[in-house]
Amino acid sequence: MGSLLSWGRYPCAPQLAHTVAWRDALALAWREAAAGTGTTLGFGNGRSYGDSCLAASGEVVHMLPLDRMIAADWQTGVVRAEAGVTLGQLLVLALPRGWMLPVTPGTQFVTLGGAVANDVHGKNHHVRGTFGRHVRRFSLLRSDGSRLDCSPATEPDFFAATVGGLGLTGLIEWVEVQLMPVASSRIDVTRIRFDNLDGFFSLSEQLDPLHEYSVAWVDCLGRGASLGRGVFMAGDHAPDGPRTLPPRRARTVPFTMPVPLFNPLTLRALNEAYFRRQRTRATPVAMDCDTFFYPLDAIREWNRIYGRAGFQQYQCVIPPDAARDAVREMLDAIARSGTGSFLAVLKRCGAIESPGWLSFPREGTSLALDFPQRDASNLALFARLDSIVRAARGRLYPAKDAHMSGEDFRAAYPRWEQVEALRDPALLSRFWERTTRT
């Protein structure tokens, strides 16, 4: 047993871990974890930012040690692995054989179970949709002892409720996923500096249809003519080259900072330096997969830079017809607030429908920013941002959320009641308790 936190460390709600190392011991660990209050929750590698990975009871079944490969067909790229296998562990095996994750989020330390439960997405949503679209099957253990073999054809309701369902329908034992063939682990990237938000939308409209991957860093402190300035990146797998990842020397933040590293002065300086670093209009560059997909993974325990109070990420997606005006209004509100985020990501999601009833991505523009936890300033800023998202008929990402109101969640995810009907009665998260019972 041990104590676990979410990645954002807010809310600070340490979880008592009931660790399970073998699939046949999963039911026993579940009973032990739920013995006191009647409910628990599966917990993978703790990369959810808010309270969706925190059990209402404070006791979780720690799934990370379930990290074994079960089967792999390297001719077809179909692999089956236990739920605790991380995306990085899978990549180490797959890339040398010419296969890549079809969808990957911004960290390789997400488990397969977590990738399904949050239906993660990445820089190629406009081409391949969410992770759940490439999941063929998974095994779901229920508290009554039953096991469901879920796929779009068998147990389709449980499949749709579990993909993006925040771990509430049962404990995922293993996942079978279809990988994507690639010729190289290198990514050919074009970096382009843009001067304002209109520049982003122009580049996105022009380049998204031509490339597998696209994403932008945006300066959330830009004002006036520079509002929404940033750097756009469009990339594709190189047609030839190495199929292995070069050794990467990761550095570790050794301790939790007493105060957040970022403040208005340091943030403004960092943003200016990063923007000016892109000296020319467009620059071609070759990157390895790690550098392109997982830049923050080079700094282990980077969440410690936000101090003891932790941080919150604000991530939303806005429908296309309202995106330009709403994102402009949000960036203006952030700049005016005097707070902000160096880790500010802007990208457009495609029209490919997600398979899960509670999946976050939808066609439109996604904006994601990290804010040090400062109760008063965050409360006021988030209330303003929420009003903009609400008016634009957008929605927030449950896997990154620690503040969304129940009213906003239920309006943005109208199929929550169908998930509730299939929720295992012995599983309950702080997020679900907060958003469906208040």
Phi and psi in degrees as a GROMACS rama.xvg file:
@    title "Ramachandran Plot"
@    xaxis  label "Phi"
@    yaxis  label "Psi"
@TYPE xy
-159.53  -178.479  GLY-2
-110.494  132.014  SER-3
-124.397  149.69  LEU-4
-129.222  161.703  LEU-5
-74.267  165.852  SER-6
-64.8325  -35.0054  TRP-7
-78.125  -12.5521  GLY-8
59.1544  18.3495  ARG-9
-140.199  126.67  TYR-10
-69.0293  151.701  PRO-11
-80.1861  95.167  CYS-12
-135.339  80.5511  ALA-13
-55.6588  137.659  PRO-14
-107.653  133.125  GLN-15
-79.8361  120.367  LEU-16
-93.6181  128.211  ALA-17
-105.275  98.8972  HIS-18
-80.3044  138.736  THR-19
-126.242  131.484  VAL-20
-107.177  -16.2373  ALA-21
-133.406  143.078  TRP-22
-61.662  -35.1835  ARG-23
-74.2663  -6.06092  ASP-24
-102.115  4.17509  ALA-25
-66.4843  -42.6833  LEU-26
-62.7257  -39.5043  ALA-27
-65.9919  -43.825  LEU-28
-62.2628  -36.6671  ALA-29
-62.1071  -47.7552  TRP-30
-61.5424  -39.7392  ARG-31
-65.6357  -42.0187  GLU-32
-67.9951  -32.538  ALA-33
-96.0887  2.34627  ALA-34
-61.1053  -38.8815  ALA-35
-76.7303  -44.2284  GLY-36
-114.468  -12.9031  THR-37
93.9623  -9.46744  GLY-38
-136.016  157.785  THR-39
-152.443  -160.274  THR-40
-163.437  145.455  LEU-41
-74.1548  142.966  GLY-42
-133.405  122.858  PHE-43
-92.0603  -106.066  GLY-44
-105.932  11.2233  ASN-45
65.852  36.9827  GLY-46
-97.49  -0.670805  ARG-47
-70.3822  142.362  SER-48
-86.1087  -33.6466  TYR-49
-105.712  -125.437  GLY-50
-113.773  12.4508  ASP-51
-71.0317  -21.519  SER-52
-98.4103  5.56167  CYS-53
-103.062  127.971  LEU-54
-72.5433  141.129  ALA-55
-60.1443  -29.532  ALA-56
-80.7105  -17.4337  SER-57
83.9319  5.94573  GLY-58
-128.307  128.035  GLU-59
-124.418  157.743  VAL-60
-92.3839  113.838  VAL-61
-84.7629  111.737  HIS-62
-93.1995  -8.06002  MET-63
-56.8001  -36.8595  LEU-64
-67.2621  -11.6208  PRO-65
-80.8855  81.0094  LEU-66
-127.847  39.2104  ASP-67
-107.667  143.76  ARG-68
-74.9169  140.782  MET-69
-106.374  -46.1918  ILE-70
-156.855  151.097  ALA-71
-151.34  130.667  ALA-72
-111.473  100.501  ASP-73
-80.3743  -2.51952  TRP-74
-79.9675  -37.4747  GLN-75
-105.142  -14.7966  THR-76
79.4755  21.0011  GLY-77
-97.4592  122.623  VAL-78
-127.091  149.574  VAL-79
-128.17  130.651  ARG-80
-146.137  157.564  ALA-81
-65.5329  158.546  GLU-82
-65.2883  -21.4461  ALA-83
-86.7237  -4.14927  GLY-84
-65.4415  131.835  VAL-85
-86.8671  161.459  THR-86
-61.907  -35.5446  LEU-87
-64.6863  -41.9355  GLY-88
-62.0771  -38.6875  GLN-89
-68.0954  -39.461  LEU-90
-62.3591  -38.8337  LEU-91
-57.5468  -36.2864  VAL-92
-81.4853  -36.954  LEU-93
-82.8679  -42.2512  ALA-94
-59.7082  -44.6347  LEU-95
-61.7004  -20.2221  PRO-96
-95.7158  6.32604  ARG-97
87.189  24.2913  GLY-98
-127.645  147.775  TRP-99
-133.481  151.469  MET-100
-58.9252  128.619  LEU-101
-67.6657  -26.3556  PRO-102
-142.766  132.167  VAL-103
-140.746  138.434  THR-104
-78.7197  -166.222  PRO-105
-82.9963  7.61465  GLY-106
-141.499  142.523  THR-107
-86.3693  -1.39054  GLN-108
-92.3491  10.613  PHE-109
-76.9839  139.036  VAL-110
-81.6238  162.016  THR-111
-60.2026  -42.1872  LEU-112
-61.0725  -41.2802  GLY-113
-68.2219  -36.1436  GLY-114
-63.2265  -36.4536  ALA-115
-73.7545  -48.8083  VAL-116
-61.037  -29.6583  ALA-117
-106.737  1.3773  ASN-118
39.9064  63.6697  ASP-119
-63.6604  158.568  VAL-120
-134.305  173.232  HIS-121
-147.502  -153.629  GLY-122
-77.1543  -5.56939  LYS-123
-119.606  31.8755  ASN-124
-60.0351  -33.9842  HIS-125
-67.2151  -14.9704  HIS-126
-108.228  -41.1774  VAL-127
-125.465  3.11931  ARG-128
70.4507  -150.607  GLY-129
-94.1609  170.649  THR-130
-57.9154  -38.8477  PHE-131
-60.7302  -24.5606  GLY-132
-67.0568  -17.979  ARG-133
-109.717  4.4883  HIS-134
-85.1058  124.913  VAL-135
-88.1037  -44.1361  ARG-136
-156.037  160.545  ARG-137
-155  157.715  PHE-138
-100.671  131.606  SER-139
-119.943  118.765  LEU-140
-93.1428  129.327  LEU-141
-104.34  160.181  ARG-142
-68.806  -17.1052  SER-143
-82.9417  4.49799  ASP-144
93.1979  -8.40275  GLY-145
-77.2296  151.209  SER-146
-120.473  129.359  ARG-147
-110.219  127.898  LEU-148
-91.161  101.958  ASP-149
-100.734  134.533  CYS-150
-152.026  172.337  SER-151
-61.7033  -21.3252  PRO-152
-97.7351  -32.7925  ALA-153
-113.425  129.154  THR-154
55.3967  53.2554  GLU-155
-63.0549  -33.0461  PRO-156
-68.2606  -42.9923  ASP-157
-67.4449  -33.3747  PHE-158
-61.6676  -49.5534  PHE-159
-68.3167  -32.1376  ALA-160
-76.8988  -26.1879  ALA-161
-88.3679  -39.3015  THR-162
-68.2363  110.768  VAL-163
81.7685  4.56159  GLY-164
-87.3482  10.9375  GLY-165
64.2427  26.1966  LEU-166
74.3212  23.6003  GLY-167
-100.526  -10.4765  LEU-168
-94.0677  -10.1472  THR-169
157.136  176.311  GLY-170
-93.4753  122.913  LEU-171
-76.2333  121.301  ILE-172
-88.3218  -46.3086  GLU-173
-148.612  162.29  TRP-174
-134.715  137.51  VAL-175
-112.731  126.151  GLU-176
-133.313  146.74  VAL-177
-92.874  119.07  GLN-178
-83.9225  172.934  LEU-179
-114.262  130.67  MET-180
-71.9296  139.368  PRO-181
-138.669  153.573  VAL-182
-89.9699  -18.3609  ALA-183
-156.039  155.404  SER-184
-87.6451  -1.20584  SER-185
-86.456  148.462  ARG-186
-117.904  123.76  ILE-187
-84.5013  115.894  ASP-188
-119.083  140.747  VAL-189
-112.879  121.671  THR-190
-101.374  129.583  ARG-191
-133.098  126.339  ILE-192
-83.4276  136.435  ARG-193
-125.166  150.565  PHE-194
-93.8312  -14.9575  ASP-195
-163.387  178.387  ASN-196
-63.213  -36.7207  LEU-197
-60.2067  -34.1282  ASP-198
-62.9993  -38.9059  GLY-199
-61.6073  -49.4547  PHE-200
-64.6161  -35.1024  PHE-201
-65.1059  -45.5036  SER-202
-65.9605  -40.7912  LEU-203
-63.2825  -45.0542  SER-204
-63.1923  -35.3237  GLU-205
-78.0979  -42.1247  GLN-206
-100.244  -27.6583  LEU-207
-53.6665  -44.1034  ASP-208
-67.8455  -14.5214  PRO-209
-100.007  -10.8038  LEU-210
-133.522  151.742  HIS-211
-67.1149  -40.771  GLU-212
-124.735  143.161  TYR-213
-154.963  143.113  SER-214
-165.899  158.853  VAL-215
-137.116  142.292  ALA-216
-91.1232  137.719  TRP-217
-127.295  140.597  VAL-218
-82.1594  105.348  ASP-219
-79.0845  0.138654  CYS-220
-104.68  -0.10423  LEU-221
-63.9095  141.773  GLY-222
-128.711  162.637  ARG-223
59.4357  -128.578  GLY-224
-67.6347  -16.3131  ALA-225
-98.7855  6.82153  SER-226
-60.4273  123.366  LEU-227
81.2529  15.4291  GLY-228
-67.3486  158.079  ARG-229
177.856  -159.856  GLY-230
-130.288  124.209  VAL-231
-97.1877  139.659  PHE-232
-126.948  126.693  MET-233
-122.022  135.009  ALA-234
-147.271  162.596  GLY-235
-146.752  153.987  ASP-236
-64.3999  134.224  HIS-237
-62.3129  145.753  ALA-238
-70.2832  -16.811  PRO-239
-155.271  169.431  ASP-240
132.519  -172.824  GLY-241
-66.8557  152.321  PRO-242
-116.797  27.0602  ARG-243
-126.941  161.565  THR-244
-94.3057  132.602  LEU-245
-67.4807  153.232  PRO-246
-56.9409  136.822  PRO-247
-125.253  121.131  ARG-248
-88.7578  103.689  ARG-249
-83.7652  141.176  ALA-250
-103.294  154.304  ARG-251
-121.686  132.327  THR-252
-70.3941  114.478  VAL-253
-72.9102  -22.0097  PRO-254
-155.488  163.238  PHE-255
-75.0154  125.446  THR-256
-61.9656  142.396  MET-257
-65.6649  -30.3796  PRO-258
-135.826  159.075  VAL-259
-58.9061  140.44  PRO-260
-67.0739  -32.8836  LEU-261
-90.5288  131.77  PHE-262
-138.134  172.478  ASN-263
-53.8112  -35.9243  PRO-264
-73.2853  -49.5557  LEU-265
-66.3576  -35.986  THR-266
-66.8581  -43.4073  LEU-267
-63.33  -39.7587  ARG-268
-66.761  -43.4298  ALA-269
-64.489  -43.4943  LEU-270
-62.0431  -42.7129  ASN-271
-63.9924  -42.6614  GLU-272
-65.302  -41.3599  ALA-273
-67.554  -40.4356  TYR-274
-64.8263  -44.0763  PHE-275
-73.2844  -20.2194  ARG-276
-59.5635  -32.8255  ARG-277
-82.9623  87.2369  GLN-278
-75.7149  -33.6245  ARG-279
-105.542  166.71  THR-280
-60.0282  -46.3066  ARG-281
-141.892  137.522  ALA-282
-135.994  122.647  THR-283
-82.1088  141.062  PRO-284
-150.503  144.285  VAL-285
-99.7648  132.214  ALA-286
-128.029  150.541  MET-287
-80.3403  164.267  ASP-288
-56.3442  -43.5572  CYS-289
-58.1138  -47.3579  ASP-290
-66.6552  -39.2404  THR-291
-74.7987  -47.7697  PHE-292
-85.796  -34.622  PHE-293
-128.284  55.8975  TYR-294
-60.4245  -35.4308  PRO-295
-74.8184  -20.2453  LEU-296
-66.9455  -13.5502  ASP-297
-72.5886  -12.0065  ALA-298
-120.084  98.826  ILE-299
-69.7344  144.736  ARG-300
57.3186  38.1374  GLU-301
-66.8628  -18.0388  TRP-302
-63.1274  -17.0193  ASN-303
-67.2061  -18.4467  ARG-304
-68.9009  -15.5907  ILE-305
-87.9492  1.36455  TYR-306
87.4006  -179.803  GLY-307
-66.7072  -28.0085  ARG-308
-77.3235  -13.2049  ALA-309
82.1062  -160.34  GLY-310
-150.392  164.68  PHE-311
-121.688  141.369  GLN-312
-100.959  138.082  GLN-313
-110.651  109.855  TYR-314
-128.22  128.746  GLN-315
-134.113  165.216  CYS-316
-131.938  133.825  VAL-317
-116.817  132.454  ILE-318
-56.9773  154.857  PRO-319
-57.4419  -39.4321  PRO-320
-68.4208  -21.4183  ASP-321
-113.393  -3.33669  ALA-322
-62.3841  -48.2024  ALA-323
-60.7165  -48.1927  ARG-324
-69.7565  -40.7427  ASP-325
-67.9376  -43.6799  ALA-326
-64.9507  -39.7397  VAL-327
-60.2042  -44.2801  ARG-328
-64.7338  -38.7516  GLU-329
-67.1704  -45.4931  MET-330
-63.8986  -36.3561  LEU-331
-65.4195  -41.2114  ASP-332
-64.3236  -39.8532  ALA-333
-66.1346  -45.0437  ILE-334
-62.6072  -40.8374  ALA-335
-68.4867  -26.8668  ARG-336
-71.3986  -19.7561  SER-337
83.7487  -6.9654  GLY-338
-107.574  176.396  THR-339
171.796  -167.815  GLY-340
-144.331  135.068  SER-341
-75.377  -33.1771  PHE-342
-87.2403  80.2499  LEU-343
-119.929  116.004  ALA-344
-119.506  130.935  VAL-345
-125.58  130.328  LEU-346
-157.184  159.973  LYS-347
-103.362  133.395  ARG-348
-92.7525  148.563  CYS-349
-88.426  -174.635  GLY-350
-91.5129  2.41547  ALA-351
-67.9595  123.059  ILE-352
-72.8128  135.791  GLU-353
-76.5625  148.093  SER-354
-80.5775  -16.703  PRO-355
-93.3873  146.532  GLY-356
-65.8159  -28.552  TRP-357
-112.401  16.5769  LEU-358
-62.0688  139.604  SER-359
-75.9644  -49.4705  PHE-360
-62.9666  143.612  PRO-361
-148.386  166.123  ARG-362
-59.3603  129.744  GLU-363
150.475  -157.654  GLY-364
-116.878  131.026  THR-365
-106.278  134.532  SER-366
-124.343  129.255  LEU-367
-132.368  131.571  ALA-368
-143.395  148.056  LEU-369
-105.243  136.11  ASP-370
-127.968  127.389  PHE-371
-54.0726  142.956  PRO-372
-73.9881  106.047  GLN-373
-128.953  107.389  ARG-374
-52.1469  -53.2021  ASP-375
-67.4682  -49.882  ALA-376
-68.3009  -40.0657  SER-377
-65.1491  -40.0889  ASN-378
-59.2062  -46.7985  LEU-379
-68.479  -44.659  ALA-380
-66.0997  -45.6758  LEU-381
-63.9943  -34.5264  PHE-382
-62.7609  -40.1229  ALA-383
-67.6805  -45.1656  ARG-384
-63.4796  -40.4856  LEU-385
-59.2633  -40.625  ASP-386
-65.19  -35.6185  SER-387
-68.8954  -46.1387  ILE-388
-62.1695  -41.8569  VAL-389
-62.62  -46.3309  ARG-390
-65.4023  -29.1109  ALA-391
-88.2255  1.23589  ALA-392
62.7785  35.7318  ARG-393
-92.3724  -169.113  GLY-394
-154.915  160.806  ARG-395
-99.385  163.384  LEU-396
-94.5012  111.975  TYR-397
-56.726  -35.2065  PRO-398
-66.7887  -18.2031  ALA-399
-111.562  3.92706  LYS-400
-99.8297  145.314  ASP-401
-138.627  12.5533  ALA-402
-141.347  -13.7636  HIS-403
-52.6719  136.26  MET-404
-74.532  154.377  SER-405
-60.45  -37.7955  GLY-406
-63.5012  -43.7647  GLU-407
-67.1427  -41.4717  ASP-408
-62.3108  -47.7684  PHE-409
-66.9725  -32.4625  ARG-410
-72.4507  -38.9474  ALA-411
-79.1669  -25.2576  ALA-412
-125.871  73.7975  TYR-413
-64.4168  -15.5547  PRO-414
-89.1091  11.9771  ARG-415
-60.3384  -31.9838  TRP-416
-67.4758  -31.2694  GLU-417
-69.2119  -36.1848  GLN-418
-67.6992  -41.5186  VAL-419
-59.4542  -37.0427  GLU-420
-65.713  -27.5607  ALA-421
-103.967  -1.89259  LEU-422
-60.1351  136.385  ARG-423
-69.542  129.271  ASP-424
-62.8524  -15.2921  PRO-425
-97.3653  12.4645  ALA-426
-125.714  128.132  LEU-427
-155.798  127.761  LEU-428
-102.749  162.181  SER-429
-62.2131  -37.9104  ARG-430
-61.3846  -48.6015  PHE-431
-64.8092  -39.3058  TRP-432
-64.3954  -39.2576  GLU-433
-71.3615  -38.2607  ARG-434
-98.4677  -16.2732  THR-435
-112.195  -8.50407  THR-436
-119.741  7.74669  ARG-437
